[in-house]
Amino acid sequence: MNRVFFPAAGAAIVKSLLLASLAFAGSASAADAAHGAAAPKADPAKGGSLYDTGDNARGLPACASCHGAGGNSTIVANPKLAGQVGTYIHKQLVDFTTPNRQQPVMTTYAKMLSEEEKTNIAAYLSTQQPKQGAAKNKDTVELGRKIYRGGIADRGVAACASCHGATGSGIPAQYPRLAGQHQDYTFAQLQAFKTNARNNSPQMGTLAKRMSDEEMKAVADYIAGLK
């Protein structure tokens, strides 16, 4: 059985990040309750239909045109979404409509989607079978493994596995699946967190700023080979 080890300093950081995450989740839940918000019931079938065909009447293209059939993107700049945690996909679709995650294409289309449609698409993608990826750079895969599983203790970078799991499967409702993701996409997101171009995860923004480009590329390549 695989186990993840990280130094005491990393453990302390992880603990503080988890507490912050739980506090945020609690405040969000309280706010929803105060406003009487209730999440619509998911309909994966409707989500799959919209994902595959879009809605010409609104000028909304099929999600599959960029993210591939069943969420298995073949375009390295566009993320694989198959098997992703549904609540994470939903959160990103919401975040694209806010200043915290602006992206010209996704922001435009996310704003066209209703709350129900966001929920349905997320539910559909979470049921799809992801295709396996592969690490490509044998010279850096060991560095990537060390960072993913053990972090970078002297700079306070916690092990990626402490939140995303030893196999990159994520933690439902908290942290996304990473296994098999395109190297280019993962590296681009780490860069976005580092430069504050993406501001929807304080934890990732903090950790990415402590990593070099070489370390980001190494861990992105290692993640692509996880299964």
C-alpha positions as CSV (number, residue, x, y, z in Angstrom):
1,M,0.0,0.0,0.0
2,N,1.3,3.4,-1.0
3,R,2.0,5.8,1.9
4,V,2.9,9.5,1.7
5,F,5.6,10.9,3.9
6,F,6.4,14.6,4.5
7,P,8.4,16.4,7.1
8,A,7.0,18.0,10.3
9,A,7.2,21.4,8.7
10,G,5.2,20.2,5.8
11,A,2.6,18.7,8.1
12,A,2.2,21.9,10.0
13,I,1.6,23.8,6.7
14,V,-0.9,21.2,5.6
15,K,-2.7,21.4,8.9
16,S,-3.0,25.2,8.6
17,L,-4.2,25.0,5.0
18,L,-6.8,22.4,5.8
19,L,-8.1,24.5,8.7
20,A,-8.3,27.5,6.4
21,S,-10.1,25.5,3.8
22,L,-12.6,24.2,6.4
23,A,-13.2,27.7,7.7
24,F,-13.9,28.9,4.2
25,A,-16.2,26.0,3.5
26,G,-18.0,26.7,6.8
27,S,-18.5,30.4,6.1
28,A,-19.7,29.6,2.6
29,S,-22.3,27.1,3.9
30,A,-23.4,29.6,6.5
31,A,-23.9,32.2,3.8
32,D,-25.9,29.8,1.7
33,A,-28.1,29.0,4.6
34,A,-28.6,32.6,5.4
35,H,-29.8,33.3,1.9
36,G,-31.9,30.1,1.7
37,A,-29.7,28.8,-1.2
38,A,-30.3,25.2,-2.2
39,A,-28.2,23.4,-4.9
40,P,-30.3,22.1,-7.8
41,K,-30.5,18.4,-8.2
42,A,-28.0,17.2,-10.7
43,D,-29.1,15.6,-14.0
44,P,-26.1,14.0,-15.6
45,A,-28.0,13.1,-18.8
46,K,-28.9,16.7,-19.4
47,G,-25.4,17.7,-18.6
48,G,-24.0,15.2,-21.2
49,S,-26.4,16.5,-23.9
50,L,-25.3,20.1,-23.3
51,Y,-21.7,19.0,-23.1
52,D,-21.9,17.1,-26.4
53,T,-24.0,19.5,-28.5
54,G,-24.0,23.0,-26.8
55,D,-26.8,25.4,-27.6
56,N,-26.8,27.1,-30.9
57,A,-29.6,29.4,-30.0
58,R,-27.4,31.0,-27.4
59,G,-24.1,30.7,-29.3
60,L,-22.9,28.2,-26.8
61,P,-20.5,25.7,-28.4
62,A,-20.2,22.0,-27.4
63,C,-17.8,21.6,-24.4
64,A,-16.6,18.5,-26.3
65,S,-15.1,20.7,-29.0
66,C,-12.4,21.8,-26.7
67,H,-12.4,19.2,-23.9
68,G,-12.9,16.1,-26.0
69,A,-15.5,13.3,-26.0
70,G,-16.4,12.3,-22.5
71,G,-14.0,14.9,-21.1
72,N,-10.9,13.3,-22.4
73,S,-9.2,16.3,-24.0
74,T,-6.6,15.6,-26.7
75,I,-5.5,19.3,-26.7
76,V,-2.7,19.8,-24.2
77,A,-3.7,23.4,-23.4
78,N,-7.2,22.3,-22.5
79,P,-7.7,20.2,-19.3
80,K,-8.9,16.6,-19.2
81,L,-12.2,16.7,-17.2
82,A,-13.3,13.1,-17.3
83,G,-13.6,11.7,-13.8
84,Q,-13.0,15.0,-12.2
85,V,-14.6,15.7,-8.8
86,G,-18.1,17.2,-9.6
87,T,-18.1,19.8,-6.9
88,Y,-14.7,21.0,-8.1
89,I,-15.9,21.4,-11.8
90,H,-19.0,23.3,-10.5
91,K,-16.8,25.6,-8.4
92,Q,-14.6,26.4,-11.4
93,L,-17.5,27.2,-13.6
94,V,-18.8,29.6,-11.0
95,D,-15.3,31.1,-10.4
96,F,-14.9,31.8,-14.2
97,T,-17.8,34.2,-13.8
98,T,-15.9,36.2,-11.0
99,P,-12.7,38.2,-11.0
100,N,-10.9,35.3,-9.2
101,R,-10.5,33.2,-12.4
102,Q,-10.7,35.1,-15.6
103,Q,-10.1,33.3,-18.9
104,P,-11.5,34.8,-22.1
105,V,-13.1,31.7,-23.5
106,M,-14.3,30.0,-20.3
107,T,-15.5,33.2,-18.7
108,T,-17.6,34.0,-21.7
109,Y,-19.3,30.6,-21.8
110,A,-19.6,30.1,-18.1
111,K,-21.6,33.3,-17.9
112,M,-24.1,31.8,-20.4
113,L,-24.7,28.7,-18.2
114,S,-27.5,28.7,-15.5
115,E,-26.7,27.3,-12.1
116,E,-28.7,24.1,-13.1
117,E,-26.6,23.7,-16.2
118,K,-23.3,24.1,-14.4
119,T,-24.5,21.4,-11.9
120,N,-25.6,19.0,-14.6
121,I,-22.4,19.3,-16.7
122,A,-20.3,18.8,-13.5
123,A,-22.3,15.7,-12.6
124,Y,-21.9,14.3,-16.2
125,L,-18.1,14.7,-16.3
126,S,-17.7,13.2,-12.8
127,T,-19.1,9.9,-14.2
128,Q,-16.9,9.7,-17.2
129,Q,-13.9,7.3,-17.4
130,P,-10.6,9.2,-17.7
131,K,-7.9,8.0,-20.1
132,Q,-4.5,7.4,-18.8
133,G,-1.6,9.9,-19.4
134,A,2.1,9.4,-19.2
135,A,5.2,11.1,-17.9
136,K,7.6,12.1,-20.7
137,N,10.8,13.4,-19.2
138,K,12.8,10.6,-17.6
139,D,15.4,13.1,-16.4
140,T,13.0,15.0,-14.2
141,V,10.4,12.4,-13.2
142,E,12.3,11.6,-10.0
143,L,12.3,15.2,-8.9
144,G,8.6,15.4,-9.7
145,R,8.0,12.3,-7.6
146,K,9.9,13.7,-4.6
147,I,8.0,17.0,-4.7
148,Y,4.6,15.4,-5.2
149,R,5.1,12.9,-2.5
150,G,7.3,14.8,-0.1
151,G,7.1,18.5,-0.9
152,I,10.0,20.9,-0.5
153,A,10.6,21.2,3.2
154,D,13.2,24.0,3.2
155,R,10.7,26.3,1.4
156,G,7.6,25.2,3.1
157,V,6.0,23.5,0.1
158,A,3.8,20.7,1.3
159,A,3.5,17.4,-0.5
160,C,1.0,17.6,-3.3
161,A,-0.2,14.1,-2.3
162,S,-1.3,15.4,1.1
163,C,-4.2,17.1,-0.6
164,H,-4.6,15.5,-4.0
165,G,-3.9,11.9,-2.8
166,A,-1.0,9.5,-3.5
167,T,-2.4,8.5,-6.9
168,G,-3.7,12.0,-7.8
169,S,-7.4,11.0,-7.4
170,G,-8.2,14.1,-5.3
171,I,-10.5,14.4,-2.3
172,P,-14.2,14.8,-3.2
173,A,-15.6,18.2,-2.4
174,Q,-12.2,19.5,-1.4
175,Y,-9.3,18.9,-3.9
176,P,-9.4,18.1,-7.6
177,R,-8.3,15.0,-9.4
178,L,-4.9,15.5,-11.0
179,A,-3.9,12.0,-12.3
180,G,-3.2,11.9,-16.0
181,Q,-3.6,15.6,-16.6
182,H,-1.8,17.2,-19.5
183,Q,1.7,18.5,-18.5
184,D,1.2,21.8,-20.3
185,Y,-2.1,22.5,-18.6
186,T,-0.8,21.7,-15.1
187,F,2.3,23.8,-15.6
188,A,0.2,26.7,-16.9
189,Q,-2.1,26.6,-13.9
190,L,0.9,26.6,-11.4
191,Q,2.2,29.6,-13.3
192,A,-1.2,31.3,-13.1
193,F,-1.3,30.7,-9.3
194,K,2.3,32.0,-8.9
195,T,1.6,35.2,-10.9
196,N,-1.9,35.8,-9.4
197,A,-3.5,35.5,-12.8
198,R,-5.6,32.8,-11.0
199,N,-6.8,33.8,-7.6
200,N,-9.4,31.2,-6.6
201,S,-7.2,29.1,-4.3
202,P,-5.2,30.9,-1.6
203,Q,-3.4,27.7,-0.7
204,M,-2.2,27.0,-4.3
205,G,-1.2,30.7,-4.7
206,T,1.0,30.5,-1.6
207,L,2.7,27.2,-2.6
208,A,3.2,28.0,-6.3
209,K,5.1,31.1,-5.4
210,R,7.7,29.0,-3.6
211,M,8.4,26.8,-6.6
212,S,10.8,27.3,-9.5
213,D,9.7,26.7,-13.2
214,E,11.9,23.6,-13.2
215,E,10.1,22.2,-10.2
216,M,6.7,23.0,-11.6
217,K,7.5,21.2,-14.9
218,A,8.9,18.2,-13.1
219,V,5.8,17.8,-10.9
220,A,3.5,18.4,-13.8
221,D,5.2,15.6,-15.8
222,Y,5.0,13.2,-12.8
223,I,1.3,14.0,-12.4
224,A,0.7,13.1,-16.0
225,G,1.8,9.6,-15.3
226,L,-0.2,9.0,-12.2
227,K,-3.1,6.5,-12.4
